[in-house]
Amino acid sequence: PGVPPGRTVFCHAGAVAQAHIDAVDRGRVGENYILPGPQATYLEFIACAGRLLGRSTPTRPTPAAVLKALGLLSLAGSYLTGREPDLTPEGAAVVCGRQSVVTDKALRELGYSSPPLENMIAESIDWMRREGRLEP
């Protein structure tokens, strides 16, 4: 419900797939590579998607306390209904937090890079339209 107040890392499936291919030739045996994309707040993500879709979006995130309370209520309700909760306290904590990662090693060793967030969202919108999952 609403737009979470947190910040996260988005990744581009094509860039991640290419990094896996590149790791075969350029990666070091036994090494792990973190393959993130751009970091953004959920509000920035929603605003970008709304702009590309020509739709209005919220201008403020939902307060963390509201989402955390909804997570608790949803979990409690799930015990009564037997259905999986829409939002758990753990899920609320994640979307209210600030995730970030560093990709220097993947950039240096694999040449990894990810497109900007707006490009990623635009590609997703185009794909959803082609697949009939989003109206033109």
Summary of the structure (lengths in Angstrom):
residues: 136
radius of gyration: 18.2
end to end distance: 25.1
largest distance: 53.0
contacts: 355
relative contact order: 0.23
helix: 54%
strand: 5%
